[in-house]
Amino acid sequence: MTKTLISLILAMITLPVCAQKNPFVQVINGHFERVGKPYYYVGTNFWYGAIIGSEGQGGNRKRLCNELDKMKSMGIDNLRILVGADGERGVKTKVEPTLQIAPGVYNDTILAGLDYLLKEMGKRKMVAVLYLNNSWEWSGGYGFYLEQAGKGKAPQPNEDGYPAYMEFVSQYANNAKAHQLFYDYVRFIVGRTNRYTGKKYVDDPAIMSWQIGNEPRAFNKDYLPAFERWLCETSAIIRSMDKNHLISVGSEGKWGCEGDIQCYERICADKNIDYCNIHLWPYNWSWARKDHLIEDLDISCKNTKEYIDEHLAVCARLNKPLVMEEFGYPRDGFVFDLNTPTKGRDGYYKYVFSLVADNAETGGYFAGCNFWGWGGFAKPKHVQWQVGDDYTGDPAQEEQGLNSVFASDVSTLNIVKEQVDRMKKIGNR
């Protein structure tokens, strides 16, 4: 047998292995890649996905599949999802049912819902960013862990005000017991095996990223060093268990680091953090007034561009992609009814989406965005969410319809699809 024939046979044997693409979303030289192609995206927040994926309270698997099909039809394939809420039920401004009822005590129906959600997303080639904690009251998070660490009852912002709540949860950055309870939870979730697919979570390409928390903050400049250590410890634990998936912080950016851009750069520079996040809320940050939402659109876009650019400079130094994974704009007139126009929101969304698409064309670091949030086929019954109501993109502490994008918001969905199609053309070049 000639050397040429032997070489040809060896090449034929090894070709399928060489041709196989990594199924996980990766960061390669500062940019996302998915199955060997550049990955720029318009995604959404779908925080309640695991709840409606369950067969218990709040579950609706038919709706879940309809929602996934609707998003997929528009090219939305990246969903940012809450793993589960913590603590007692019956709290007016908190998501329920909760997943972690007490430390190490889990609601198995929600775990089944998460398993089912990931199975259905995998079938549709969609990917999830799963966040594990929350600095805010609406899913437990910081307040729950501090209560369990013996710090007393967490104040409720709707009753006691946000200053009281933020002062209480600022203790989290320095509380080793609260951290340990959270680490136990992280190990439990990351170490799971999906009951429906038989896949270990660490081996499931339907997960894009483990995210430490939703808008983690120190809530006090003096506590920034402790806050940074906690994030570093958490990312190290996740990485020790999972070599396949990306890890992210979930930060708002400088806004979530007590205005300290150097702190933001340090937490993003962690060797286990694969990409950077920012959140941006023109109304919440007083860039847009509730009675001048359309008139304030230009200044909102200008300030948005400046905020993104400041964080893109950090990404360029670190050679890591940036995702704006939360942003919203209220319906016109600050009215929550589904029939209310969305001219201001449409203008803001189009501006943000176009920035991502522009970066896709130039190979820039601004790689994706997840608008807040997907309301889909929900039909809100009350301004304040009540048990038994449909879940929308607005958690229980916010007016239902405030920032949700519903299936009936045709003008908004057309803008989404237009920019998704633009990015897909770039990725297929």
ZAPADO-930236 format. One record per residue (C-alpha): residue in three letters; y, x, z. Coordinates in steps of 0.25 Angstrom, whole numbers, plus 5000, padded with zeros to 4 digits. Each point is the difference from the previous one (the first is absolute). Example, Ala and Ser with C-alpha at 12.3 -4.5 7.8 and 13.67 -1.06 7.14 Angstrom:
ZAPADO-930236
Ala498250495031/Ser501450064998/
end
This chain:
ZAPADO-930236
Met500050005000/Thr501350064996/Lys501250025010/Thr500849904992/Leu499049895001/Ile499850035015/Ser501649995002/Leu500049874992/Ile498949945009/Leu500750055013/Ala501349944995/Met499349864997/Ile499450005014/Thr501350035007/Leu500949924992/Pro499949875008/Val500350075013/Cys501250074994/Ala500549874993/Gln500049935013/Lys501349975006/Asn500450005015/Pro500049855004/Phe501050025011/Val501550004998/Gln500450145002/Val501350085001/Ile499950124990/Asn501250094999/Gly500949905007/His499649884992/Phe499049895001/Glu498850004991/Arg499049894998/Val498750024993/Gly500750124993/Lys501349934996/Pro501450005005/Tyr500149885010/Tyr501449945001/Tyr500049855005/Val500749885005/Gly499249945011/Thr500249905011/Asn499849985015/Phe498949915003/Trp499950025015/Tyr499249875003/Gly498850044990/Ala499050035011/Ile500349875007/Ile499849904988/Gly498850094996/Ser499349955013/Glu499249875002/Gly500649985014/Gln501449955004/Gly501050024988/Gly498950034990/Asn500049954986/Arg499250094991/Lys500349914988/Arg501450025002/Leu499850155001/Cys499350014987/Asn501049914993/Glu501150095006/Leu499350134995/Asp499849944986/Lys501449964999/Met500550145004/Lys499050074991/Ser500549924988/Met501450055002/Gly499550155002/Ile500250005015/Asp498950095005/Asn500650065012/Leu500049925013/Arg500550055014/Ile499249935010/Leu500049985015/Val498650045006/Gly500249905011/Ala500949955012/Asp499850045014/Gly500049925013/Glu500149865005/Arg500149884992/Gly501149895002/Val501250094999/Lys501049934991/Thr500550124992/Lys498650074998/Val499049994989/Glu498749935004/Pro498850005001/Thr500150145005/Leu498950114997/Gln500050095013/Ile500049905011/Ala500050115011/Pro499750154998/Gly498750014993/Val499749855000/Tyr500149954985/Asn500049874993/Asp498950014991/Thr500449894990/Ile501350094997/Leu499150124998/Ala499249924990/Gly501349954994/Leu500450154997/Asp498650034995/Tyr500149884990/Leu501450044996/Leu499650144996/Lys498849954993/Glu500849914992/Met501150104997/Gly498950104996/Lys499549904990/Arg501449994994/Lys500350155000/Met501149975010/Val500350105011/Ala500549985015/Val501050075009/Leu499449975014/Tyr501050015011/Leu499450025014/Asn501249985010/Asn501449935001/Ser501250045007/Trp500449855000/Glu499649885008/Trp499449924988/Ser498650065001/Gly500050065014/Gly499950154997/Tyr500950085009/Gly500249895010/Phe498549975001/Tyr499650145003/Leu501150025010/Glu499649875008/Gln498650055000/Ala500450145005/Gly500649935012/Lys501549994996/Gly500249855003/Lys500249894990/Ala500850034987/Pro501349924999/Gln500049904988/Pro501250034991/Asn500249854997/Glu500149975015/Asp500550135006/Gly500750074988/Tyr499750124991/Pro500750105009/Ala499149965012/Tyr498850014991/Met500450134994/Glu500350075013/Phe498649955005/Val499250064988/Ser500850135000/Gln499050045011/Tyr498950004990/Ala500450144994/Asn499750065013/Asn498849925006/Ala498750084998/Lys499149885005/Ala500649904990/His499850114989/Gln498550025005/Leu499849854998/Phe500650004986/Tyr499150124997/Asp498849935004/Tyr500449884991/Val500250104988/Arg498750065002/Phe499349865000/Ile500749954987/Val499950134992/Gly498550025004/Arg499649864996/Thr499049964989/Asn500349884991/Arg499049895003/Tyr500049944986/Thr500050134992/Gly499350095009/Lys501050114997/Lys500650085011/Tyr501549985000/Val500250154999/Asp499249994986/Asp500749874995/Pro501050034988/Ala500649865003/Ile500850075011/Met501150084995/Ser500650045013/Trp499950005015/Gln501449975006/Ile500350045014/Gly500949885003/Asn501049904995/Glu501450065002/Pro499650095011/Arg501250055008/Ala500450085012/Phe501149905004/Asn500750115007/Lys500550134994/Asp499550085013/Tyr498649954997/Leu499950054986/Pro499250135003/Ala499049915007/Phe500049904989/Glu499750114990/Arg498950065008/Trp499349865001/Leu500149984985/Cys499450144998/Glu498949975009/Thr499749874993/Ser499950064986/Ala499150115005/Ile499049905006/Ile500049924987/Arg499850134992/Ser498950055008/Met499249874997/Asp500549984986/Lys500150104989/Asn500149904988/His501249925003/Leu501550025001/Ile500749995013/Ser501549955001/Val500949985012/Gly500649864997/Ser501450055003/Glu501349934996/Gly500650144997/Lys501250055007/Trp500349865005/Gly498750005008/Cys500250145005/Glu501349975008/Gly500850044988/Asp499450155001/Ile499650044985/Gln499550135006/Cys499049925009/Tyr499649924987/Glu499750134993/Arg499250065011/Ile499149885001/Cys499849994985/Ala499750155000/Asp498849995008/Lys498850064993/Asn499249875002/Ile501149914994/Asp499849984985/Tyr501349934996/Cys501349945005/Asn500449865003/Ile501449935002/His500349855003/Leu501449944996/Trp500649875004/Pro501449974994/Tyr500249875008/Asn499450065013/Trp500850134999/Ser501349924998/Trp500250044985/Ala499949854996/Arg500649885007/Lys499249875000/Asp501149924994/His500350114989/Leu498650054996/Ile500450004985/Glu501450055002/Asp499450125008/Leu498950034991/Asp500850124993/Ile500350075014/Ser498549975004/Cys499550074987/Lys501050125002/Asn499650025015/Thr498549994996/Lys500150114989/Glu500750095010/Tyr499049985011/Ile498850024990/Asp500750134994/Glu500150055014/His498649995003/Leu499650044986/Ala500650145003/Val499150015012/Cys498849974991/Ala500450104990/Arg500050115011/Leu498749955005/Asn499449974986/Lys499549875004/Pro500249864994/Leu500949895006/Val499649855001/Met501049905004/Glu499049915006/Glu500949895007/Phe501249944994/Gly500549854999/Tyr501249924996/Pro500249865005/Arg500049874992/Asp501449964994/Gly500849945011/Phe499150055011/Val499249874998/Phe498550005002/Asp499549894991/Leu499150034989/Asn500949934990/Thr501250095003/Pro500450104989/Thr499850155001/Lys501150064992/Gly500450105010/Arg498650045003/Asp499650014985/Gly501250094998/Tyr499650095012/Tyr498550014996/Lys500350034986/Tyr500950115004/Val498950065010/Phe498949984990/Ser500850074989/Leu500250125009/Val498550025001/Ala499849984985/Asp501150104997/Asn499350105009/Ala498649974993/Glu500750044987/Thr500550135005/Gly498950045009/Gly500949985013/Tyr499549995014/Phe500449855002/Ala498649954997/Gly499949865005/Cys500549885008/Asn499449885007/Phe501049885001/Trp500049925013/Gly499249914999/Trp499049924992/Gly500149855004/Gly499249964988/Phe499449865000/Ala500549975015/Lys500749875003/Pro500850025013/Lys500149885009/His501050055010/Val501150105000/Gln499350075012/Trp498550034998/Gln499149915008/Val498550015002/Gly499349934988/Asp501150034990/Asp499850084988/Tyr500350155001/Thr501150054992/Gly500750144998/Asp500849975012/Pro499450035013/Ala500149905012/Gln501350055005/Glu500749984987/Glu500449874993/Gln498949964990/Gly500550034986/Leu501150105004/Asn499450114992/Ser498849944994/Val499750004985/Phe499249884997/Ala499249974987/Ser501049904996/Asp501150115000/Val499850014985/Ser501350084997/Thr499650115011/Leu498650014995/Asn500550024986/Ile500850125005/Val498850055007/Lys499149994988/Glu501050064991/Gln500150135008/Val498550015003/Asp499849994985/Arg501050114998/Met499350095010/Lys498749984994/Lys500450044986/Ile500550135006/Gly498750025008/Asn499249984987/Arg500750104992/
end
